[in-house]
Each structure stands twice: as C-alpha cells, then as structure tokens.
C-alpha cells in the first residue's frame, strides 16, 4: 500500500486500530496512549509524503492534472474529496502529488465575480518550501460572473527545473542580470521580467533567449534606493501564465552593509 493510501486508511480506522493495540497488549496500553501511538504513526507517514498545500480565497472548483493530463492527487487525504468536483472557499487544502519533476496544471473554475487567488505552498518531508515542484502565487481578476466549466481560469506552475538566477543586492547605478534556465523551451511563448520599485511603480522588461537561457540585463541608473520585487512570468503557448516573485535590495555605494 502506498503512503497516501496508508495514511488515509489509518485515519479512517483509527478507533479500530486503538482497540486492537489495547487488545494485543492485554490492556497494558491505555486508550489515551494508544491514540497517541496512532496519531504519531499518521504524523510520520504524513511527513514522508510529498504534499502541496493550496489556499483559495474565492469560491472555486479545483482540479489538478499531471504532465500526462490525468487528474492526480487526493484532497485533504480523503477519497470522497478526490478531485475534480471539489468546491472550496476561504480555506487551505492539501494535494498529494505522486511525482516530483512533472508539469502540473492547477485549474480553478470560478463561480462569482472578483479576484481569484491561488497560493500554492510546497511541503516535502515536513519542510515548507516556496521553490519546490509547485510553488507560486497567482491572481486572476474576472469582471463578470463566468460559468463553472465553460470559462475556467487555468494556471500552470512550472517545476524547479526552470532555475532563476538573480542578485539579492545591487548598488544603484550598476547593471545586473536576471536569467531563467530553460534548456527545453518547448511550449514557452514568452518570458517577462518586471520590477516593482519602493514607490509602487512597475518597470517592465522582455527577456531574450540564447543557448538555453532567457536573459535580461538591467541598468539601475536612476533607480530609487530601497526594496524591490522581481516578478518572473512565463507565458506558455496556450496563454497561461506562471509567476515567481523574488526580493531585491538596491543600495547606495556608500552603504555596503545594507
């Protein structure tokens, strides 16, 4: 039995397992201790599974597809909540992802107007990471109510094989480079880099592709000193966008320890 299924089985039959533990130990183990043992079993299994926590802020239907187009995963570890046809609002759900290096498609089908926000946090072996198989923050604003399945908002999150290189700190006036490693760019239509400056203004840049890299050199002359955010967006041939956000500090030359 695979780990996700084992965890589900233990959770759903917890009371039966507790009784069996008490029976097998001849009553030497109390019900409270047996319950703690079962909980620890679940905890150990839970940490051993690759998980993705998905937070949804608006009423949506959630679907997750693997690189072969098949629906994957169990939501919240319960078979009855297997996707698709899982509706959520203002809550976090957990997706069991069986593969590490696959291209997953996460689809949200909105049921109301407003901004639809999907926040994906990768959790592997109990450790939270923002740079694992699926990671990112996507917002999609709909100005009209749209049908559940006819006009869905589909979003793709690219795996870590697309490595982003950028500096964390630069001196104002210097040039720096942002690069995205995409040795197999099939399916990518465009890569854009945007900077959000301390005053809330956007600086937009289009990347050029060469020898497996999407590259953009940026001149910071005239930049404000302070904290910036680098937005790296990948647009695929279907028009879907994956965006990653990275911090950047622009400091004066005379303040080397900022």
Secondary structure as GFF3:
##gff-version 3
##sequence-region A 1 258
A	DSSP	alpha_helix	3	12	.	.	.	ID=ss1
A	DSSP	alpha_helix	14	24	.	.	.	ID=ss2
A	DSSP	alpha_helix	31	48	.	.	.	ID=ss3
A	DSSP	beta_strand	50	56	.	.	.	ID=ss4
A	DSSP	beta_strand	60	65	.	.	.	ID=ss5
A	DSSP	three_ten_helix	79	81	.	.	.	ID=ss6
A	DSSP	beta_strand	86	88	.	.	.	ID=ss7
A	DSSP	beta_strand	91	96	.	.	.	ID=ss8
A	DSSP	beta_strand	104	110	.	.	.	ID=ss9
A	DSSP	beta_strand	114	124	.	.	.	ID=ss10
A	DSSP	beta_strand	127	129	.	.	.	ID=ss11
A	DSSP	beta_strand	136	142	.	.	.	ID=ss12
A	DSSP	beta_strand	153	157	.	.	.	ID=ss13
A	DSSP	beta_strand	163	165	.	.	.	ID=ss14
A	DSSP	beta_strand	169	171	.	.	.	ID=ss15
A	DSSP	beta_strand	175	181	.	.	.	ID=ss16
A	DSSP	beta_strand	188	196	.	.	.	ID=ss17
A	DSSP	beta_strand	202	206	.	.	.	ID=ss18
A	DSSP	beta_strand	208	210	.	.	.	ID=ss19
A	DSSP	beta_strand	213	219	.	.	.	ID=ss20
A	DSSP	beta_strand	226	236	.	.	.	ID=ss21
A	DSSP	beta_strand	241	251	.	.	.	ID=ss22
###
